Amino acid sequence: MALNVGTQRQILLTRARDPFGTANAAAFIWDLFNRLQWAVNAQIEDVVGETPLGLNQRQCVYQISTILPQVLKVLGVRDSNKDLYPIKFDQLRGLDRYWFRRFRDYLKWFCLCGYDLLIIGPPQDSLQEATTVNVRYTALTGPIRSDADSFDLQDENVQGVMLLTESILLAKARDWPGAQVALQRAVRQLGLAHVALRDMPEDVPPTTDTEE
Protein backbone atom coordinates (compact mmCIF):
# COMPACT_ATOMS: atom_id res chain seq x y z
CA MET A 1 0.00 0.00 0.00
CA ALA A 2 1.35 3.43 -0.95
CA LEU A 3 2.56 5.48 2.00
CA ASN A 4 0.58 8.61 2.86
CA VAL A 5 2.45 11.91 2.57
CA GLY A 6 0.86 13.46 5.68
CA THR A 7 1.83 10.54 7.90
CA GLN A 8 5.40 10.55 6.63
CA ARG A 9 5.64 14.32 7.03
CA GLN A 10 4.71 14.08 10.71
CA ILE A 11 7.31 11.33 11.23
CA LEU A 12 9.90 13.51 9.54
CA LEU A 13 9.07 16.57 11.65
CA THR A 14 9.60 14.48 14.78
CA ARG A 15 12.98 13.31 13.48
CA ALA A 16 13.94 16.91 12.74
CA ARG A 17 12.89 17.99 16.26
CA ASP A 18 10.17 20.27 14.86
CA PRO A 19 7.00 18.28 15.74
CA PHE A 20 4.61 21.19 15.19
CA GLY A 21 6.13 22.32 11.90
CA THR A 22 7.09 25.70 13.30
CA ALA A 23 10.29 25.98 11.26
CA ASN A 24 9.23 23.88 8.29
CA ALA A 25 5.97 24.66 6.51
CA ALA A 26 3.98 21.82 5.00
CA ALA A 27 4.36 23.22 1.46
CA PHE A 28 8.14 23.33 1.86
CA ILE A 29 8.28 19.65 2.83
CA TRP A 30 5.87 18.65 0.06
CA ASP A 31 8.21 20.30 -2.43
CA LEU A 32 11.21 18.45 -0.97
CA PHE A 33 9.31 15.14 -1.07
CA ASN A 34 8.37 15.80 -4.69
CA ARG A 35 11.88 16.61 -5.90
CA LEU A 36 13.62 13.94 -3.86
CA GLN A 37 11.16 11.26 -4.97
CA TRP A 38 12.24 12.09 -8.55
CA ALA A 39 15.90 11.86 -7.56
CA VAL A 40 15.50 8.55 -5.72
CA ASN A 41 13.50 7.05 -8.58
CA ALA A 42 16.22 8.08 -11.03
CA GLN A 43 18.69 6.09 -8.96
CA ILE A 44 16.70 2.95 -8.11
CA GLU A 45 14.41 2.84 -11.21
CA ASP A 46 11.34 1.88 -9.21
CA VAL A 47 8.62 3.57 -11.32
CA VAL A 48 9.21 2.82 -15.01
CA GLY A 49 7.22 2.96 -18.21
CA GLU A 50 7.31 2.56 -21.98
CA THR A 51 5.99 4.89 -24.66
CA PRO A 52 6.07 5.06 -28.48
CA LEU A 53 8.12 7.75 -30.20
CA GLY A 54 7.50 8.60 -33.83
CA LEU A 55 10.64 9.37 -35.83
CA ASN A 56 11.04 11.99 -38.53
CA GLN A 57 12.88 11.71 -41.82
CA ARG A 58 16.57 12.67 -41.57
CA GLN A 59 16.19 13.58 -37.91
CA CYS A 60 18.13 11.81 -35.21
CA VAL A 61 18.10 14.29 -32.28
CA TYR A 62 14.95 14.58 -30.15
CA GLN A 63 14.32 16.84 -27.16
CA ILE A 64 13.05 14.73 -24.28
CA SER A 65 11.33 17.47 -22.28
CA THR A 66 9.29 18.54 -25.30
CA ILE A 67 8.16 15.24 -26.80
CA LEU A 68 8.49 12.91 -23.79
CA PRO A 69 7.66 15.11 -20.77
CA GLN A 70 6.89 12.13 -18.53
CA VAL A 71 10.41 10.75 -18.94
CA LEU A 72 12.94 11.21 -16.15
CA LYS A 73 15.70 9.02 -17.59
CA VAL A 74 15.81 6.95 -20.78
CA LEU A 75 16.66 3.30 -20.06
CA GLY A 76 16.46 1.83 -23.54
CA VAL A 77 15.03 2.10 -27.06
CA ARG A 78 13.44 -0.78 -28.94
CA ASP A 79 12.79 -0.93 -32.68
CA SER A 80 10.22 -3.62 -33.53
CA ASN A 81 11.70 -6.80 -32.02
CA LYS A 82 15.25 -5.59 -31.38
CA ASP A 83 16.88 -3.37 -28.77
CA LEU A 84 19.08 -0.57 -30.03
CA TYR A 85 22.46 -0.65 -28.34
CA PRO A 86 23.42 2.29 -26.12
CA ILE A 87 26.48 4.36 -26.88
CA LYS A 88 28.02 7.31 -25.05
CA PHE A 89 27.83 10.68 -26.77
CA ASP A 90 31.58 11.20 -26.70
CA GLN A 91 32.03 7.88 -28.52
CA LEU A 92 29.92 8.87 -31.51
CA ARG A 93 32.81 10.63 -33.22
CA GLY A 94 34.88 7.46 -32.94
CA LEU A 95 32.00 5.45 -34.36
CA ASP A 96 31.58 7.78 -37.33
CA ARG A 97 32.71 11.41 -37.67
CA TYR A 98 29.63 12.11 -39.78
CA TRP A 99 27.08 10.20 -37.69
CA PHE A 100 24.55 13.06 -37.89
CA ARG A 101 24.27 12.78 -41.71
CA ARG A 102 25.22 9.17 -42.39
CA PHE A 103 21.74 8.12 -43.51
CA ARG A 104 20.64 4.49 -43.44
CA ASP A 105 17.41 2.54 -43.77
CA TYR A 106 17.72 0.88 -40.37
CA LEU A 107 18.26 1.88 -36.77
CA LYS A 108 21.16 0.55 -34.76
CA TRP A 109 22.02 2.67 -31.70
CA PHE A 110 20.88 5.40 -29.34
CA CYS A 111 22.61 7.76 -26.95
CA LEU A 112 21.92 10.63 -24.58
CA CYS A 113 23.47 14.08 -24.79
CA GLY A 114 23.13 15.62 -21.36
CA TYR A 115 19.76 15.08 -19.70
CA ASP A 116 17.44 16.37 -22.39
CA LEU A 117 18.59 15.15 -25.82
CA LEU A 118 17.90 11.64 -27.12
CA ILE A 119 19.81 10.67 -30.27
CA ILE A 120 18.64 7.70 -32.34
CA GLY A 121 20.66 6.58 -35.29
CA PRO A 122 21.68 6.22 -37.91
CA PRO A 123 19.18 8.84 -39.18
CA GLN A 124 16.87 7.43 -41.80
CA ASP A 125 17.01 8.87 -45.30
CA SER A 126 13.47 7.95 -46.20
CA LEU A 127 10.39 6.89 -44.29
CA GLN A 128 8.05 5.00 -46.57
CA GLU A 129 5.88 4.28 -43.54
CA ALA A 130 5.66 5.91 -40.14
CA THR A 131 8.58 4.65 -38.09
CA THR A 132 7.98 4.30 -34.38
CA VAL A 133 10.30 3.09 -31.65
CA ASN A 134 9.43 2.24 -28.07
CA VAL A 135 11.28 4.18 -25.39
CA ARG A 136 11.69 2.54 -22.00
CA TYR A 137 12.21 5.03 -19.21
CA THR A 138 12.26 5.86 -15.53
CA ALA A 139 9.17 7.99 -15.02
CA LEU A 140 8.64 11.32 -13.36
CA THR A 141 6.64 10.44 -10.28
CA GLY A 142 3.32 12.13 -9.64
CA PRO A 143 3.29 15.58 -8.05
CA ILE A 144 2.98 15.87 -4.28
CA ARG A 145 0.82 18.86 -3.35
CA SER A 146 -0.92 17.91 -0.10
CA ASP A 147 -0.89 15.60 2.91
CA ALA A 148 -3.63 13.57 1.22
CA ASP A 149 -1.29 12.48 -1.59
CA SER A 150 0.70 9.24 -1.60
CA PHE A 151 4.23 8.35 -2.67
CA ASP A 152 4.56 6.55 -6.00
CA LEU A 153 7.64 4.64 -4.82
CA GLN A 154 7.27 1.28 -3.15
CA ASP A 155 7.05 1.59 0.62
CA GLU A 156 10.56 0.32 1.32
CA ASN A 157 12.04 2.84 -1.13
CA VAL A 158 10.35 5.86 0.46
CA GLN A 159 12.93 5.57 3.23
CA GLY A 160 15.55 7.07 0.92
CA VAL A 161 13.34 10.13 0.36
CA MET A 162 12.75 10.45 4.10
CA LEU A 163 16.45 10.28 4.96
CA LEU A 164 17.44 12.83 2.34
CA THR A 165 14.69 15.20 3.48
CA GLU A 166 15.72 14.71 7.09
CA SER A 167 19.29 15.64 6.19
CA ILE A 168 18.12 18.87 4.54
CA LEU A 169 15.90 19.86 7.49
CA LEU A 170 18.66 19.18 10.01
CA ALA A 171 21.14 21.18 7.93
CA LYS A 172 18.59 24.00 7.75
CA ALA A 173 18.48 23.90 11.57
CA ARG A 174 22.32 23.97 11.63
CA ASP A 175 22.50 20.50 13.14
CA TRP A 176 25.49 19.54 10.99
CA PRO A 177 26.38 16.24 12.72
CA GLY A 178 22.78 15.04 12.54
CA ALA A 179 22.50 16.10 8.90
CA GLN A 180 25.71 14.25 8.02
CA VAL A 181 24.56 11.04 9.68
CA ALA A 182 21.16 11.19 7.91
CA LEU A 183 22.90 11.80 4.59
CA GLN A 184 25.28 8.92 5.21
CA ARG A 185 22.40 6.58 5.87
CA ALA A 186 20.62 7.77 2.72
CA VAL A 187 23.55 7.19 0.40
CA ARG A 188 24.12 3.74 1.86
CA GLN A 189 20.50 2.78 1.30
CA LEU A 190 20.55 4.11 -2.27
CA GLY A 191 23.77 2.29 -3.12
CA LEU A 192 25.80 5.48 -3.55
CA ALA A 193 28.33 4.87 -0.79
CA HIS A 194 31.18 4.37 -3.28
CA VAL A 195 30.46 7.85 -4.69
CA ALA A 196 29.14 9.97 -1.86
CA LEU A 197 30.93 8.63 1.21
CA ARG A 198 34.45 9.12 -0.10
CA ASP A 199 34.33 12.80 0.96
CA MET A 200 32.61 12.24 4.31
CA PRO A 201 34.49 13.65 7.32
CA GLU A 202 36.20 10.97 9.35
CA ASP A 203 34.41 11.97 12.55
CA VAL A 204 31.00 10.88 11.18
CA PRO A 205 30.24 7.48 12.72
CA PRO A 206 29.43 4.79 10.12
CA THR A 207 26.00 3.20 10.19
CA THR A 208 24.09 0.73 8.07
CA ASP A 209 20.82 1.29 9.93
CA THR A 210 17.95 2.10 7.56
CA GLU A 211 15.01 1.61 9.89
CA GLU A 212 13.61 3.81 12.61
N, C-alpha and C positions, 0 to 999 in steps of 0.2 A: 504494500500500500504506500502511495506517495506521501512523503512527509509534509506536514502543514507548515507554512512559512511562519505563522504567528507563534506556534509552539516552539519552533527552533529559534525564533528571535528572542523569546523570553529566556530560553536556556543560555543563549549567547550573552544577553545582558547580565545574567547572573555570573557567568564566567568572567566578564569584563568589569565586575564589581560596580555595575550601574543598573541595579534591578528595576528601577523605575523609569529608565530611559531619559534621565535628566540631561545627560551629556551627549546622548546619541538618539536623534529623532528616528521615528519609524521609517520615514521616507529615505533617510540616509542609509539605513541598514538594508532596506529593500533594494536600493541601487547597488550596494556592495554585493548582496546575494546574487542579483541578476548578472553582474559583470563577472563575478568569480565562478558562477555556475558555467558560464561560457568557457572560461579559462580551464576549469577542471575537465569539462567535457572534451575540450581540444586535446588534453593530455591523455585521458583514459578511453576516449572514443566510446562512450556509453550510449549516447543517443545518436543514431546514424540513420541515413536514408538513401534513397536512390531516385534520380529524376532524369528524364530525357532532355537532351540538348540538341537542338537543330543546328547543323553546320551550314555555313555559307560558302559559296564558290570562291576559291582563292583566298580565303580567310583562315588564319590559323591561331590568331590571338583573340581571346574572349575575356571581357571584364566580368569577374565573378559577382561583384556587388550589384551590377546592373541587371544581368540576366539570370543569376542564381542567388537571389538575396537571402535565401534560407540556408545557404552553405557557409559553414564556419571553416572547414578545412577539407580539401579534396583528397579522398583516399585512393581513388582509382577511376579509370575510364574503360568502358567496355563497348566494343563495336561488334554488333551481332553476337556471335558466339565466341569471341576472343577478347582477352584483356590486352589493352595497349600497355607496353612496358614503360615504366617511369624513368625519366632521365633528368638530371640536374641541369638547371639553366646554363650554368657556366661550362657544361660539357657539350652544349649544342654546337659551338664553333668547331670543336674537335670532331664531332659527328659529320658536320657538313658546314662549311663557311657560308653557304648560301641557302641554309635551311628554310628561310622565310619565303623563298621563291623557287624552291626545288619541287615543282608540282608533280604529284603522282595520282594514281587512281585508287589508292588504298591508304588506309591509316595504319600507323605502326607504333607511334610513341606519343607520350604527353609529358608535359613538365609544368612547373609553377614558376612564375617570376614574381618574387615578393609574395604578398598575401592576396593580391587581388587580380592577378592575370593568369589565366589558364591557357596554355599553348598546346594545340593538338596538331600533330603532323604525320607525314608531310601534308602540306595544304593540297587540296584537291583542285585540279585544273577544270574539271567539269562535273556537274551534278545532274545526271540525267533524271534521277529521282531524288526526292528529299532524303538527305542523309542525316540520320539521328544516332547519337551515341548515348549511352547511359552513364551518368556520373554518380559514383558512390561517394558519400561525403559524411563528415561529422556535422551534425545539424546545430544551428543556433537554437538554444533552448528557449522555451516560451517566456515572455516577459513576466517579471514579478512586480506587481504594483500594489499589493495589499496583503494583510495577514491572512486573508481567506484563500490566497493562492497556494499552490503546491509546487514542490521541486520536481523537475522532470527527470533528474538523475535517480538511479536506484538508491534505496535507503542507505545502504552501506557506503555509497560514494558521496553522499551529502556531507559526510564527516570532513572531507577535504575542504569543502566550501566553508564549513563552520570554523575550522582551524585557521584558515587564511583570514577570514573576517575577524576572528578573535585577535589575531596578530595585529591587524590594522587598528582595531579599537584600543588595544593595550598600548600600541605605539602612540596613538592620538592622545592617550592619557599620560604619556611619558613614562610608562612602565616598560623600559627597554628590556630588562631581563625576561619579564613575562612574555613580551612580544617575540623575543628571540626563541624562547622555548616553544611557543605555539607555532612559529614558522618552521622550526626544526621538525616538529611532529608532522606538520603538513607536507613538507617535502619528502619525508620518509614514506608517508602513506601514498603519495602520488608517484613514488618511484623516481624522484628527482635528486636523491641524496648525492649521487655521483657528480651532479652539476652544481646544486645549490649549497651543499654543506662544505665544499672545499674552502669557502671563504668565511665560514663561521668562526667567531672568536673561540679560543681554546677554553675560556672559562664557562661556556655554555654546556651544562651537563647533558650527555647523550640520553635519548629516550627512544624507545620503540613503541611506547604506549599510544594507542589510537582510540581508546575508549574512555569515556568519563565514568 
